[in-house]
């Protein structure tokens, strides 16, 4: 779906270190699997990665709601508002 946010997109660069940490954790998990580590140890690390990703997802969703979605709902254009609703609905269908 085409972006309908007219203002400048939020800057998420400050979250790149978090993403780099997740990448490092995934590389660690890969090594654990290659080293045939104990399953619960691997699962624990997978849960940590999942939690870190979920936390980042919440941050990005909140920023999207505060910026792009808020902008769309302050618009008088009903089509833009409906596109934002559809966009958010599609995010949760995935």
Backbone as XML, in Angstrom:
<?xml version="1.0"?>
<chain id="A" units="angstrom">
  <residue number="1" name="UNK">
    <atom name="N" x="0.847" y="-1.175" z="0.000"/>
    <atom name="CA" x="0.000" y="0.000" z="0.000"/>
    <atom name="C" x="0.893" y="1.239" z="0.000"/>
  </residue>
  <residue number="2" name="UNK">
    <atom name="N" x="0.525" y="2.218" z="-0.802"/>
    <atom name="CA" x="1.294" y="3.443" z="-0.892"/>
    <atom name="C" x="1.163" y="4.254" z="0.397"/>
  </residue>
  <residue number="3" name="UNK">
    <atom name="N" x="2.271" y="4.872" z="0.779"/>
    <atom name="CA" x="2.312" y="5.697" z="1.972"/>
    <atom name="C" x="1.391" y="6.906" z="1.812"/>
  </residue>
  <residue number="4" name="UNK">
    <atom name="N" x="0.651" y="7.236" z="2.847"/>
    <atom name="CA" x="-0.212" y="8.408" z="2.806"/>
    <atom name="C" x="0.205" y="9.448" z="3.833"/>
  </residue>
  <residue number="5" name="UNK">
    <atom name="N" x="1.393" y="9.347" z="4.346"/>
    <atom name="CA" x="1.891" y="10.317" z="5.324"/>
    <atom name="C" x="2.531" y="11.476" z="4.564"/>
  </residue>
  <residue number="6" name="UNK">
    <atom name="N" x="1.961" y="12.651" z="4.716"/>
    <atom name="CA" x="2.442" y="13.809" z="3.976"/>
    <atom name="C" x="3.647" y="14.461" z="4.656"/>
  </residue>
  <residue number="7" name="UNK">
    <atom name="N" x="3.716" y="14.357" z="5.961"/>
    <atom name="CA" x="4.830" y="14.979" z="6.663"/>
    <atom name="C" x="6.071" y="14.105" z="6.557"/>
  </residue>
  <residue number="8" name="UNK">
    <atom name="N" x="7.155" y="14.638" z="7.037"/>
    <atom name="CA" x="8.409" y="13.895" z="7.041"/>
    <atom name="C" x="8.248" y="12.637" z="7.888"/>
  </residue>
  <residue number="9" name="UNK">
    <atom name="N" x="8.779" y="11.535" z="7.393"/>
    <atom name="CA" x="8.694" y="10.278" z="8.125"/>
    <atom name="C" x="9.491" y="10.368" z="9.422"/>
  </residue>
  <residue number="10" name="UNK">
    <atom name="N" x="9.033" y="9.686" z="10.458"/>
    <atom name="CA" x="9.793" y="9.665" z="11.710"/>
    <atom name="C" x="11.177" y="9.070" z="11.475"/>
  </residue>
  <residue number="11" name="UNK">
    <atom name="N" x="12.134" y="9.555" z="12.216"/>
    <atom name="CA" x="13.500" y="9.057" z="12.113"/>
    <atom name="C" x="13.707" y="7.975" z="13.166"/>
  </residue>
  <residue number="12" name="UNK">
    <atom name="N" x="14.052" y="6.782" z="12.700"/>
    <atom name="CA" x="14.252" y="5.652" z="13.602"/>
    <atom name="C" x="15.723" y="5.281" z="13.754"/>
  </residue>
  <residue number="13" name="UNK">
    <atom name="N" x="16.611" y="6.125" z="13.268"/>
    <atom name="CA" x="18.042" y="5.797" z="13.302"/>
    <atom name="C" x="18.553" y="5.536" z="14.712"/>
  </residue>
  <residue number="14" name="UNK">
    <atom name="N" x="17.963" y="6.171" z="15.698"/>
    <atom name="CA" x="18.436" y="5.965" z="17.070"/>
    <atom name="C" x="18.182" y="4.535" z="17.546"/>
  </residue>
  <residue number="15" name="UNK">
    <atom name="N" x="17.346" y="3.801" z="16.802"/>
    <atom name="CA" x="17.044" y="2.419" z="17.172"/>
    <atom name="C" x="17.953" y="1.413" z="16.461"/>
  </residue>
  <residue number="16" name="UNK">
    <atom name="N" x="18.823" y="1.889" z="15.604"/>
    <atom name="CA" x="19.733" y="0.977" z="14.898"/>
    <atom name="C" x="20.606" y="0.169" z="15.856"/>
  </residue>
  <residue number="17" name="UNK">
    <atom name="N" x="21.110" y="0.736" z="16.948"/>
    <atom name="CA" x="21.880" y="-0.091" z="17.888"/>
    <atom name="C" x="21.072" y="-1.279" z="18.432"/>
  </residue>
  <residue number="18" name="UNK">
    <atom name="N" x="19.780" y="-1.072" z="18.654"/>
    <atom name="CA" x="18.920" y="-2.178" z="19.108"/>
    <atom name="C" x="18.849" y="-3.260" z="18.048"/>
  </residue>
  <residue number="19" name="UNK">
    <atom name="N" x="18.705" y="-2.836" z="16.796"/>
    <atom name="CA" x="18.640" y="-3.803" z="15.701"/>
    <atom name="C" x="19.969" y="-4.540" z="15.583"/>
  </residue>
  <residue number="20" name="UNK">
    <atom name="N" x="21.060" y="-3.814" z="15.717"/>
    <atom name="CA" x="22.379" y="-4.453" z="15.671"/>
    <atom name="C" x="22.535" y="-5.472" z="16.797"/>
  </residue>
  <residue number="21" name="UNK">
    <atom name="N" x="21.976" y="-5.158" z="17.959"/>
    <atom name="CA" x="22.039" y="-6.097" z="19.078"/>
    <atom name="C" x="21.257" y="-7.368" z="18.748"/>
  </residue>
  <residue number="22" name="UNK">
    <atom name="N" x="20.083" y="-7.217" z="18.136"/>
    <atom name="CA" x="19.269" y="-8.376" z="17.751"/>
    <atom name="C" x="20.020" y="-9.216" z="16.725"/>
  </residue>
  <residue number="23" name="UNK">
    <atom name="N" x="20.648" y="-8.556" z="15.764"/>
    <atom name="CA" x="21.437" y="-9.279" z="14.760"/>
    <atom name="C" x="22.549" y="-10.071" z="15.444"/>
  </residue>
  <residue number="24" name="UNK">
    <atom name="N" x="23.201" y="-9.449" z="16.418"/>
    <atom name="CA" x="24.235" y="-10.144" z="17.177"/>
    <atom name="C" x="23.682" y="-11.338" z="17.933"/>
  </residue>
  <residue number="25" name="UNK">
    <atom name="N" x="22.506" y="-11.152" z="18.523"/>
    <atom name="CA" x="21.868" y="-12.262" z="19.235"/>
    <atom name="C" x="21.535" y="-13.399" z="18.271"/>
  </residue>
  <residue number="26" name="UNK">
    <atom name="N" x="21.043" y="-13.065" z="17.084"/>
    <atom name="CA" x="20.722" y="-14.099" z="16.098"/>
    <atom name="C" x="21.978" y="-14.843" z="15.649"/>
  </residue>
  <residue number="27" name="UNK">
    <atom name="N" x="23.057" y="-14.109" z="15.469"/>
    <atom name="CA" x="24.321" y="-14.767" z="15.122"/>
    <atom name="C" x="24.765" y="-15.695" z="16.245"/>
  </residue>
  <residue number="28" name="UNK">
    <atom name="N" x="24.542" y="-15.263" z="17.482"/>
    <atom name="CA" x="24.864" y="-16.112" z="18.627"/>
    <atom name="C" x="24.018" y="-17.375" z="18.653"/>
  </residue>
  <residue number="29" name="UNK">
    <atom name="N" x="22.755" y="-17.237" z="18.320"/>
    <atom name="CA" x="21.861" y="-18.396" z="18.266"/>
    <atom name="C" x="22.311" y="-19.351" z="17.175"/>
  </residue>
  <residue number="30" name="UNK">
    <atom name="N" x="22.687" y="-18.807" z="16.050"/>
    <atom name="CA" x="23.187" y="-19.641" z="14.953"/>
    <atom name="C" x="24.392" y="-20.453" z="15.419"/>
  </residue>
  <residue number="31" name="UNK">
    <atom name="N" x="25.299" y="-19.803" z="16.138"/>
    <atom name="CA" x="26.489" y="-20.504" z="16.650"/>
    <atom name="C" x="26.094" y="-21.554" z="17.674"/>
  </residue>
  <residue number="32" name="UNK">
    <atom name="N" x="25.113" y="-21.230" z="18.513"/>
    <atom name="CA" x="24.648" y="-22.204" z="19.499"/>
    <atom name="C" x="24.112" y="-23.460" z="18.797"/>
  </residue>
  <residue number="33" name="UNK">
    <atom name="N" x="23.376" y="-23.264" z="17.717"/>
    <atom name="CA" x="22.835" y="-24.398" z="16.963"/>
    <atom name="C" x="23.971" y="-25.198" z="16.331"/>
  </residue>
  <residue number="34" name="UNK">
    <atom name="N" x="24.930" y="-24.484" z="15.739"/>
    <atom name="CA" x="26.079" y="-25.160" z="15.126"/>
    <atom name="C" x="26.878" y="-25.949" z="16.163"/>
  </residue>
  <residue number="35" name="UNK">
    <atom name="N" x="26.950" y="-25.413" z="17.388"/>
    <atom name="CA" x="27.679" y="-26.071" z="18.473"/>
    <atom name="C" x="26.835" y="-27.122" z="19.195"/>
  </residue>
  <residue number="36" name="UNK">
    <atom name="N" x="25.610" y="-27.314" z="18.706"/>
    <atom name="CA" x="24.689" y="-28.302" z="19.275"/>
    <atom name="C" x="24.449" y="-28.084" z="20.777"/>
  </residue>
  <residue number="37" name="UNK">
    <atom name="N" x="24.167" y="-26.815" z="21.116"/>
    <atom name="CA" x="23.894" y="-26.464" z="22.508"/>
    <atom name="C" x="22.544" y="-27.016" z="22.935"/>
  </residue>
  <residue number="38" name="UNK">
    <atom name="N" x="22.332" y="-27.056" z="24.199"/>
    <atom name="CA" x="21.121" y="-27.593" z="24.816"/>
    <atom name="C" x="19.906" y="-26.767" z="24.384"/>
  </residue>
  <residue number="39" name="UNK">
    <atom name="N" x="18.853" y="-27.456" z="23.973"/>
    <atom name="CA" x="17.645" y="-26.823" z="23.409"/>
    <atom name="C" x="17.099" y="-25.671" z="24.264"/>
  </residue>
  <residue number="40" name="UNK">
    <atom name="N" x="16.906" y="-25.854" z="25.576"/>
    <atom name="CA" x="16.360" y="-24.751" z="26.373"/>
    <atom name="C" x="17.238" y="-23.492" z="26.352"/>
  </residue>
  <residue number="41" name="UNK">
    <atom name="N" x="18.544" y="-23.658" z="26.224"/>
    <atom name="CA" x="19.434" y="-22.492" z="26.132"/>
    <atom name="C" x="19.160" y="-21.721" z="24.845"/>
  </residue>
  <residue number="42" name="UNK">
    <atom name="N" x="18.974" y="-22.459" z="23.754"/>
    <atom name="CA" x="18.683" y="-21.829" z="22.461"/>
    <atom name="C" x="17.321" y="-21.150" z="22.511"/>
  </residue>
  <residue number="43" name="UNK">
    <atom name="N" x="16.352" y="-21.843" z="23.074"/>
    <atom name="CA" x="14.998" y="-21.283" z="23.166"/>
    <atom name="C" x="14.997" y="-20.006" z="23.996"/>
  </residue>
  <residue number="44" name="UNK">
    <atom name="N" x="15.751" y="-19.988" z="25.073"/>
    <atom name="CA" x="15.852" y="-18.793" z="25.909"/>
    <atom name="C" x="16.359" y="-17.608" z="25.089"/>
  </residue>
  <residue number="45" name="UNK">
    <atom name="N" x="17.366" y="-17.849" z="24.277"/>
    <atom name="CA" x="17.906" y="-16.779" z="23.447"/>
    <atom name="C" x="16.924" y="-16.362" z="22.359"/>
  </residue>
  <residue number="46" name="UNK">
    <atom name="N" x="16.203" y="-17.322" z="21.799"/>
    <atom name="CA" x="15.180" y="-16.998" z="20.800"/>
    <atom name="C" x="14.083" y="-16.124" z="21.407"/>
  </residue>
  <residue number="47" name="UNK">
    <atom name="N" x="13.698" y="-16.428" z="22.648"/>
    <atom name="CA" x="12.683" y="-15.635" z="23.331"/>
    <atom name="C" x="13.191" y="-14.214" z="23.575"/>
  </residue>
  <residue number="48" name="UNK">
    <atom name="N" x="14.468" y="-14.069" z="23.868"/>
    <atom name="CA" x="15.055" y="-12.741" z="24.077"/>
    <atom name="C" x="15.011" y="-11.926" z="22.782"/>
  </residue>
  <residue number="49" name="UNK">
    <atom name="N" x="15.324" y="-12.574" z="21.664"/>
    <atom name="CA" x="15.270" y="-11.899" z="20.362"/>
    <atom name="C" x="13.828" y="-11.505" z="20.042"/>
  </residue>
  <residue number="50" name="UNK">
    <atom name="N" x="12.917" y="-12.410" z="20.266"/>
    <atom name="CA" x="11.501" y="-12.136" z="20.005"/>
    <atom name="C" x="11.021" y="-10.951" z="20.837"/>
  </residue>
  <residue number="51" name="UNK">
    <atom name="N" x="11.387" y="-10.918" z="22.089"/>
    <atom name="CA" x="10.998" y="-9.836" z="22.981"/>
    <atom name="C" x="11.592" y="-8.500" z="22.518"/>
  </residue>
  <residue number="52" name="UNK">
    <atom name="N" x="12.854" y="-8.519" z="22.108"/>
    <atom name="CA" x="13.511" y="-7.301" z="21.633"/>
    <atom name="C" x="12.828" y="-6.784" z="20.367"/>
  </residue>
  <residue number="53" name="UNK">
    <atom name="N" x="12.466" y="-7.682" z="19.469"/>
    <atom name="CA" x="11.777" y="-7.293" z="18.233"/>
    <atom name="C" x="10.392" y="-6.738" z="18.537"/>
  </residue>
  <residue number="54" name="UNK">
    <atom name="N" x="9.695" y="-7.382" z="19.451"/>
    <atom name="CA" x="8.357" y="-6.917" z="19.819"/>
    <atom name="C" x="8.423" y="-5.529" z="20.443"/>
  </residue>
  <residue number="55" name="UNK">
    <atom name="N" x="9.414" y="-5.286" z="21.267"/>
    <atom name="CA" x="9.589" y="-3.984" z="21.893"/>
    <atom name="C" x="9.831" y="-2.908" z="20.833"/>
  </residue>
  <residue number="56" name="UNK">
    <atom name="N" x="10.663" y="-3.200" z="19.882"/>
    <atom name="CA" x="10.941" y="-2.264" z="18.797"/>
    <atom name="C" x="9.688" y="-2.038" z="17.943"/>
  </residue>
  <residue number="57" name="UNK">
    <atom name="N" x="8.942" y="-3.097" z="17.708"/>
    <atom name="CA" x="7.693" y="-2.981" z="16.949"/>
    <atom name="C" x="6.725" y="-2.033" z="17.646"/>
  </residue>
  <residue number="58" name="UNK">
    <atom name="N" x="6.610" y="-2.125" z="18.948"/>
    <atom name="CA" x="5.712" y="-1.261" z="19.721"/>
    <atom name="C" x="6.157" y="0.195" z="19.623"/>
  </residue>
  <residue number="59" name="UNK">
    <atom name="N" x="7.452" y="0.421" z="19.724"/>
    <atom name="CA" x="7.987" y="1.786" z="19.608"/>
    <atom name="C" x="7.649" y="2.378" z="18.246"/>
  </residue>
  <residue number="60" name="UNK">
    <atom name="N" x="7.857" y="1.590" z="17.199"/>
    <atom name="CA" x="7.607" y="2.082" z="15.846"/>
    <atom name="C" x="6.116" y="2.287" z="15.591"/>
  </residue>
  <residue number="61" name="UNK">
    <atom name="N" x="5.288" y="1.396" z="16.091"/>
    <atom name="CA" x="3.844" y="1.545" z="15.930"/>
    <atom name="C" x="3.364" y="2.804" z="16.644"/>
  </residue>
  <residue number="62" name="UNK">
    <atom name="N" x="3.841" y="3.021" z="17.849"/>
    <atom name="CA" x="3.432" y="4.205" z="18.600"/>
    <atom name="C" x="3.824" y="5.477" z="17.854"/>
  </residue>
  <residue number="63" name="UNK">
    <atom name="N" x="5.045" y="5.518" z="17.332"/>
    <atom name="CA" x="5.500" y="6.696" z="16.592"/>
    <atom name="C" x="4.668" y="6.878" z="15.326"/>
  </residue>
  <residue number="64" name="UNK">
    <atom name="N" x="4.334" y="5.773" z="14.654"/>
    <atom name="CA" x="3.506" y="5.848" z="13.445"/>
    <atom name="C" x="2.119" y="6.408" z="13.781"/>
  </residue>
  <residue number="65" name="UNK">
    <atom name="N" x="1.554" y="5.945" z="14.883"/>
    <atom name="CA" x="0.241" y="6.441" z="15.305"/>
    <atom name="C" x="0.299" y="7.928" z="15.638"/>
  </residue>
  <residue number="66" name="UNK">
    <atom name="N" x="1.374" y="8.342" z="16.307"/>
    <atom name="CA" x="1.509" y="9.739" z="16.727"/>
    <atom name="C" x="1.789" y="10.688" z="15.565"/>
  </residue>
  <residue number="67" name="UNK">
    <atom name="N" x="2.331" y="10.169" z="14.480"/>
    <atom name="CA" x="2.697" y="11.039" z="13.366"/>
    <atom name="C" x="1.787" y="10.812" z="12.164"/>
  </residue>
  <residue number="68" name="UNK">
    <atom name="N" x="2.043" y="9.796" z="11.403"/>
    <atom name="CA" x="1.328" y="9.566" z="10.143"/>
    <atom name="C" x="-0.169" y="9.361" z="10.343"/>
  </residue>
  <residue number="69" name="UNK">
    <atom name="N" x="-0.544" y="8.550" z="11.310"/>
    <atom name="CA" x="-1.973" y="8.281" z="11.528"/>
    <atom name="C" x="-2.662" y="9.534" z="12.063"/>
  </residue>
  <residue number="70" name="UNK">
    <atom name="N" x="-2.018" y="10.201" z="12.991"/>
    <atom name="CA" x="-2.600" y="11.431" z="13.537"/>
    <atom name="C" x="-2.788" y="12.460" z="12.423"/>
  </residue>
  <residue number="71" name="UNK">
    <atom name="N" x="-1.792" y="12.584" z="11.565"/>
    <atom name="CA" x="-1.889" y="13.522" z="10.445"/>
    <atom name="C" x="-3.064" y="13.165" z="9.534"/>
  </residue>
  <residue number="72" name="UNK">
    <atom name="N" x="-3.217" y="11.892" z="9.245"/>
    <atom name="CA" x="-4.313" y="11.448" z="8.377"/>
    <atom name="C" x="-5.663" y="11.777" z="9.010"/>
  </residue>
  <residue number="73" name="UNK">
    <atom name="N" x="-5.783" y="11.614" z="10.311"/>
    <atom name="CA" x="-7.069" y="11.847" z="10.959"/>
    <atom name="C" x="-7.362" y="13.319" z="11.213"/>
  </residue>
  <residue number="74" name="UNK">
    <atom name="N" x="-6.348" y="14.151" z="11.086"/>
    <atom name="CA" x="-6.599" y="15.590" z="11.125"/>
    <atom name="C" x="-6.957" y="16.116" z="9.742"/>
  </residue>
  <residue number="75" name="UNK">
    <atom name="N" x="-6.778" y="15.297" z="8.747"/>
    <atom name="CA" x="-7.119" y="15.658" z="7.373"/>
    <atom name="C" x="-8.637" y="15.649" z="7.203"/>
  </residue>
  <residue number="76" name="UNK">
    <atom name="N" x="-9.090" y="16.417" z="6.242"/>
    <atom name="CA" x="-10.517" y="16.396" z="5.930"/>
    <atom name="C" x="-10.826" y="15.382" z="4.830"/>
  </residue>
  <residue number="77" name="UNK">
    <atom name="N" x="-9.778" y="14.735" z="4.329"/>
    <atom name="CA" x="-9.926" y="13.774" z="3.231"/>
    <atom name="C" x="-10.291" y="12.398" z="3.789"/>
  </residue>
  <residue number="78" name="UNK">
    <atom name="N" x="-11.517" y="11.989" z="3.546"/>
    <atom name="CA" x="-12.014" y="10.701" z="4.057"/>
    <atom name="C" x="-11.252" y="9.522" z="3.440"/>
  </residue>
  <residue number="79" name="UNK">
    <atom name="N" x="-10.806" y="9.668" z="2.208"/>
    <atom name="CA" x="-10.047" y="8.600" z="1.541"/>
    <atom name="C" x="-8.735" y="8.353" z="2.275"/>
  </residue>
  <residue number="80" name="UNK">
    <atom name="N" x="-8.044" y="9.408" z="2.666"/>
    <atom name="CA" x="-6.783" y="9.275" z="3.404"/>
    <atom name="C" x="-7.034" y="8.584" z="4.742"/>
  </residue>
  <residue number="81" name="UNK">
    <atom name="N" x="-8.101" y="8.960" z="5.410"/>
    <atom name="CA" x="-8.437" y="8.333" z="6.691"/>
    <atom name="C" x="-8.713" y="6.842" z="6.505"/>
  </residue>
  <residue number="82" name="UNK">
    <atom name="N" x="-9.475" y="6.509" z="5.493"/>
    <atom name="CA" x="-9.791" y="5.100" z="5.231"/>
    <atom name="C" x="-8.542" y="4.307" z="4.853"/>
  </residue>
  <residue number="83" name="UNK">
    <atom name="N" x="-7.627" y="4.922" z="4.128"/>
    <atom name="CA" x="-6.376" y="4.242" z="3.773"/>
    <atom name="C" x="-5.562" y="3.925" z="5.025"/>
  </residue>
  <residue number="84" name="UNK">
    <atom name="N" x="-5.538" y="4.841" z="5.975"/>
    <atom name="CA" x="-4.800" y="4.598" z="7.220"/>
    <atom name="C" x="-5.439" y="3.462" z="8.003"/>
  </residue>
  <residue number="85" name="UNK">
    <atom name="N" x="-6.758" y="3.435" z="8.053"/>
    <atom name="CA" x="-7.447" y="2.350" z="8.753"/>
    <atom name="C" x="-7.105" y="1.022" z="8.084"/>
  </residue>
  <residue number="86" name="UNK">
    <atom name="N" x="-7.149" y="0.993" z="6.758"/>
    <atom name="CA" x="-6.824" y="-0.233" z="6.020"/>
    <atom name="C" x="-5.374" y="-0.638" z="6.249"/>
  </residue>
  <residue number="87" name="UNK">
    <atom name="N" x="-4.481" y="0.335" z="6.262"/>
    <atom name="CA" x="-3.060" y="0.073" z="6.492"/>
    <atom name="C" x="-2.841" y="-0.608" z="7.849"/>
  </residue>
  <residue number="88" name="UNK">
    <atom name="N" x="-3.455" y="-0.068" z="8.878"/>
    <atom name="CA" x="-3.314" y="-0.643" z="10.218"/>
    <atom name="C" x="-3.972" y="-2.010" z="10.309"/>
  </residue>
  <residue number="89" name="UNK">
    <atom name="N" x="-5.115" y="-2.164" z="9.669"/>
    <atom name="CA" x="-5.782" y="-3.455" z="9.658"/>
    <atom name="C" x="-4.891" y="-4.499" z="8.982"/>
  </residue>
  <residue number="90" name="UNK">
    <atom name="N" x="-4.292" y="-4.123" z="7.876"/>
    <atom name="CA" x="-3.396" y="-5.059" z="7.143"/>
    <atom name="C" x="-2.181" y="-5.444" z="7.976"/>
  </residue>
  <residue number="91" name="UNK">
    <atom name="N" x="-1.677" y="-4.517" z="8.780"/>
    <atom name="CA" x="-0.541" y="-4.849" z="9.647"/>
    <atom name="C" x="-0.887" y="-5.995" z="10.585"/>
  </residue>
  <residue number="92" name="UNK">
    <atom name="N" x="-2.094" y="-6.013" z="11.083"/>
    <atom name="CA" x="-2.482" y="-7.034" z="12.043"/>
    <atom name="C" x="-2.977" y="-8.322" z="11.399"/>
  </residue>
  <residue number="93" name="UNK">
    <atom name="N" x="-3.201" y="-8.291" z="10.101"/>
    <atom name="CA" x="-3.582" y="-9.501" z="9.385"/>
    <atom name="C" x="-2.355" y="-10.328" z="9.044"/>
  </residue>
  <residue number="94" name="UNK">
    <atom name="N" x="-1.207" y="-9.723" z="9.059"/>
    <atom name="CA" x="0.037" y="-10.417" z="8.692"/>
    <atom name="C" x="0.494" y="-11.352" z="9.766"/>
  </residue>
</chain>
